[in-house]
Amino acid sequence: MFGWIAYDTADMPPVQAIEGVRFRVLRVAEGRSLRAALSAHRAAKALRREGVRLALFPPDYPYIPLFARRGIQPPSPVPLYRAAAPAIVRRYLAEQGIDPRAAMVAFAARRVTPELKRCVATLCREIRYIALCADGGEALARALRRDYGVAARFGAPDALPPPDLTVVFDGLRVPGKALYLGDGLEVAFDSPYPAALLALLHGAGALDAGKLRVTSVDTRENAPPD
C-alpha cells in the first residue's frame, strides 16, 4: 500500500484504489502553522507504522522533509521518464523545431540499459542519424544497422560529430544541447492523473508508460541526473 496525503478540505475516503493500486489517505492541515506541522507529524507517524515508504503529496506541500525523516518519500519521476523516453524525445524535438528526418540524435549513458535500447529501437526509423555513447553501444549500433538499415554510430560524446540533441539516461554530463531524463525535467502527459501518481502507478506495474502521450517537456531545471 502507498500513502496519499490530502488536505483536510478534500473529500476522499480513508482508502483509495486507482488502477488496482491501494492508497492509505491521511488528511493534514493546509499552510504553515503549528496545527499544520502537528498534523503532518501525525500522518507521517501513521504511515510509518503501516510500513508505507512512498506517498503522494499536495503540490508545494511544505512538510515533505518531515515525512522523509521517517523514510517516506514522494515517487521519483525518473523511471517513468526513461520508460516513456520515445514519446518525450518526439515531443521535445517538435518543440525545439528539430526535424528528426534530418537530425543526428545521440543517446548517452554509462551503459546500454533496457530503457535506452527500447527507446532507440522505437525511434531509429524516425531519426536520420543515431549515435550511441554508452558501454555496449557498439553492439547495439551494429544490430541497428543490420536489422533496421539505419545510420547508427558508436563513440564517446566528444569523439563524434556534434549532434543536434543528446538524450542522457543517467548521470553523464555531455557537451552541447542535451535532454537529461532526470528529476529536473518536467513532463506533462495527456492523462487525468498528475505526474506523481503516474510515476507511482508505473513503479507499481499498473501503468504502461509506452502508451502515454506527452503534451509538453519543460527543461528549465534540466540537469544531469544523479
PLY file of the C-alpha trace (Angstrom):
ply
format ascii 1.0
element vertex 226
property float x
property float y
property float z
element edge 225
property int vertex1
property int vertex2
end_header
0.00 0.00 0.00
1.07 3.57 -0.68
0.28 6.80 1.09
-1.77 9.74 -0.08
-1.53 12.97 1.89
-4.54 15.22 1.27
-5.66 18.49 2.80
-8.47 18.20 5.31
-10.79 20.03 2.91
-10.51 17.18 0.36
-13.42 14.76 0.07
-11.57 11.44 -0.07
-12.20 8.05 1.57
-9.63 6.62 4.03
-8.59 4.05 1.44
-8.48 4.86 -2.25
-7.91 2.40 -5.10
-6.68 3.55 -8.52
-5.87 1.12 -11.33
-5.87 -1.66 -8.75
-3.31 0.11 -6.53
-4.41 0.91 -2.96
-3.61 4.12 -1.14
-3.95 4.98 2.53
-5.37 8.51 2.60
-4.48 10.76 5.51
-5.71 14.32 5.96
-3.47 17.20 7.01
-3.98 20.90 7.64
-3.09 23.30 4.85
-0.47 26.04 5.12
2.42 26.62 7.54
1.33 26.68 11.16
1.68 24.70 14.35
-1.56 22.90 13.52
-0.28 22.04 10.02
3.05 20.79 11.38
1.38 18.64 14.04
-1.00 17.11 11.51
1.95 16.32 9.22
3.80 14.70 12.13
0.76 12.51 12.98
0.28 11.49 9.35
3.95 10.59 8.89
3.92 8.55 12.10
0.78 6.69 10.98
2.22 5.86 7.55
5.46 4.70 9.13
3.54 2.32 11.41
1.79 0.87 8.35
5.10 0.31 6.55
4.45 2.89 3.81
7.56 4.15 2.03
6.10 6.11 -0.90
3.34 8.71 -0.76
1.65 11.35 -2.87
1.61 14.90 -1.54
-0.26 18.10 -2.47
1.64 20.44 -4.81
4.23 22.55 -2.96
3.47 20.80 0.32
5.97 22.27 2.85
6.33 19.28 5.18
7.71 16.64 2.80
11.11 16.76 4.62
9.32 15.76 7.83
8.00 12.65 6.09
11.42 11.98 4.54
12.96 11.81 8.01
10.62 8.88 8.67
11.60 7.18 5.42
8.55 8.27 3.40
9.29 9.86 0.04
7.35 11.07 -3.00
7.82 8.80 -6.03
10.69 9.69 -8.34
9.56 10.51 -11.90
12.85 9.29 -13.40
11.87 5.62 -14.06
8.65 6.86 -15.72
10.59 9.33 -17.87
13.02 6.66 -19.01
10.20 4.25 -19.83
8.33 6.98 -21.74
11.51 8.28 -23.40
10.40 7.77 -27.03
7.34 9.98 -26.57
9.36 12.54 -24.58
12.06 12.73 -27.26
9.50 13.08 -30.06
7.75 15.91 -28.26
10.96 17.71 -27.36
12.27 17.54 -30.92
9.00 19.04 -32.15
9.08 21.79 -29.52
12.66 22.68 -30.47
11.92 22.70 -34.18
14.37 19.87 -34.86
13.34 17.73 -37.83
14.23 14.12 -36.91
14.40 13.20 -40.60
17.41 15.48 -40.98
18.85 15.35 -37.47
21.54 13.48 -35.61
20.43 12.41 -32.14
22.84 10.82 -29.68
21.75 8.53 -26.85
24.16 8.56 -23.92
24.52 6.55 -20.72
27.22 4.79 -18.75
25.98 1.56 -20.28
23.18 0.38 -22.56
20.09 -0.23 -20.44
16.81 -1.89 -21.46
15.11 1.55 -21.45
17.77 3.05 -23.73
17.63 0.04 -26.05
13.81 0.21 -26.30
13.92 3.94 -26.92
16.46 3.66 -29.73
14.66 0.71 -31.33
11.39 2.67 -31.26
12.84 5.86 -32.75
15.57 4.57 -35.06
13.41 4.67 -38.21
12.21 8.20 -37.46
15.65 9.77 -36.91
18.10 10.08 -39.77
21.33 9.65 -37.82
21.71 7.91 -34.48
24.78 7.94 -32.24
25.28 5.68 -29.24
27.54 6.86 -26.43
27.37 4.04 -23.89
29.21 0.93 -22.87
27.69 -1.79 -25.05
26.65 0.74 -27.69
28.94 -0.67 -30.38
27.00 -3.95 -30.48
23.69 -2.10 -30.47
24.83 0.15 -33.35
25.74 -2.95 -35.38
22.34 -4.50 -34.63
20.53 -1.33 -35.70
22.44 -1.20 -38.98
21.82 -4.90 -39.59
18.18 -5.18 -38.50
16.81 -1.75 -39.45
19.26 -0.41 -42.01
19.67 2.82 -40.05
22.74 5.05 -39.91
23.93 4.27 -36.38
27.33 5.23 -34.99
29.15 4.48 -31.76
31.67 6.53 -29.82
32.36 8.87 -26.93
30.38 12.13 -27.00
33.49 14.22 -27.72
34.65 11.85 -30.48
31.54 12.14 -32.66
30.25 14.99 -34.82
28.19 17.37 -32.64
24.62 16.03 -32.56
21.50 18.16 -32.77
20.47 16.66 -29.43
21.87 14.22 -26.88
19.39 12.24 -24.78
21.03 11.28 -21.48
19.72 8.33 -19.48
21.90 8.60 -16.38
24.43 10.79 -14.60
26.68 11.63 -17.53
27.32 15.26 -18.38
27.67 15.83 -22.11
28.58 18.83 -24.27
26.06 20.64 -26.44
22.29 20.52 -26.40
21.11 17.75 -24.08
17.89 16.34 -22.71
18.61 14.80 -19.30
15.97 12.26 -18.21
16.26 13.22 -14.55
14.43 14.89 -11.69
14.91 18.39 -13.09
12.81 17.56 -16.12
9.09 18.32 -16.05
6.92 16.36 -18.45
3.17 16.83 -18.90
1.18 13.82 -20.05
-2.23 13.61 -21.67
-3.75 11.89 -18.64
-6.31 12.77 -15.97
-3.75 11.70 -13.36
-1.00 14.03 -12.09
2.59 13.16 -12.95
3.44 11.94 -9.43
0.53 9.48 -9.50
1.59 8.26 -12.95
5.11 7.71 -11.64
3.83 5.71 -8.70
1.46 3.62 -10.85
4.30 2.90 -13.26
6.55 1.82 -10.40
3.80 -0.47 -9.11
3.46 -2.14 -12.52
-0.06 -0.79 -13.04
0.73 1.55 -15.93
2.20 1.01 -19.40
4.34 4.12 -19.88
4.71 3.33 -23.57
1.05 4.23 -24.11
1.29 7.71 -22.57
1.11 10.75 -24.82
3.39 13.65 -23.94
1.94 17.15 -24.25
4.92 19.27 -23.14
8.53 18.99 -21.98
9.92 21.66 -19.64
13.72 21.71 -19.42
14.20 24.92 -17.40
15.51 22.95 -14.40
17.04 20.20 -16.53
20.40 18.92 -15.28
22.34 15.64 -15.28
20.52 13.05 -13.14
22.29 11.59 -10.13
0 1
1 2
2 3
3 4
4 5
5 6
6 7
7 8
8 9
9 10
10 11
11 12
12 13
13 14
14 15
15 16
16 17
17 18
18 19
19 20
20 21
21 22
22 23
23 24
24 25
25 26
26 27
27 28
28 29
29 30
30 31
31 32
32 33
33 34
34 35
35 36
36 37
37 38
38 39
39 40
40 41
41 42
42 43
43 44
44 45
45 46
46 47
47 48
48 49
49 50
50 51
51 52
52 53
53 54
54 55
55 56
56 57
57 58
58 59
59 60
60 61
61 62
62 63
63 64
64 65
65 66
66 67
67 68
68 69
69 70
70 71
71 72
72 73
73 74
74 75
75 76
76 77
77 78
78 79
79 80
80 81
81 82
82 83
83 84
84 85
85 86
86 87
87 88
88 89
89 90
90 91
91 92
92 93
93 94
94 95
95 96
96 97
97 98
98 99
99 100
100 101
101 102
102 103
103 104
104 105
105 106
106 107
107 108
108 109
109 110
110 111
111 112
112 113
113 114
114 115
115 116
116 117
117 118
118 119
119 120
120 121
121 122
122 123
123 124
124 125
125 126
126 127
127 128
128 129
129 130
130 131
131 132
132 133
133 134
134 135
135 136
136 137
137 138
138 139
139 140
140 141
141 142
142 143
143 144
144 145
145 146
146 147
147 148
148 149
149 150
150 151
151 152
152 153
153 154
154 155
155 156
156 157
157 158
158 159
159 160
160 161
161 162
162 163
163 164
164 165
165 166
166 167
167 168
168 169
169 170
170 171
171 172
172 173
173 174
174 175
175 176
176 177
177 178
178 179
179 180
180 181
181 182
182 183
183 184
184 185
185 186
186 187
187 188
188 189
189 190
190 191
191 192
192 193
193 194
194 195
195 196
196 197
197 198
198 199
199 200
200 201
201 202
202 203
203 204
204 205
205 206
206 207
207 208
208 209
209 210
210 211
211 212
212 213
213 214
214 215
215 216
216 217
217 218
218 219
219 220
220 221
221 222
222 223
223 224
224 225
